[in-house]
Amino acid sequence: MAGIESWLPAFDVGERHETTVGLPPEQALQRALTTPAAPDGLIRLRFRLRGLRPEGSIERFYWLVVESAVVTRAS
């Protein structure tokens, strides 16, 4: 793995958060997926330190980075 990943310890941890949104589910999901993946300089820096390109929306980031990693691991 590229970047800072080789220096970081590996953890098996998961978090789950919940909030109530006053929108229909389809509209809430659409807004969440179109949110910028890295909305500020600090977050962009953290992505780059991990060897990731934080461009575009959360949905685009997922398909470019996360989904390709899943396909690569499954190959």
HELIX and SHEET records of a PDB file:
HELIX    1   1 GLY A    3  TRP A    7  5                                   5    
HELIX    2   2 PRO A   25  LEU A   33  1                                   9    
HELIX    3   3 GLY A   41  LEU A   49  1                                   9    
HELIX    4   4 ILE A   58  PHE A   61  1                                   4    
HELIX    5   5 TYR A   62  VAL A   66  3                                   5    
HELIX    6   6 GLU A   67  ALA A   74  1                                   8    
END                                                                             
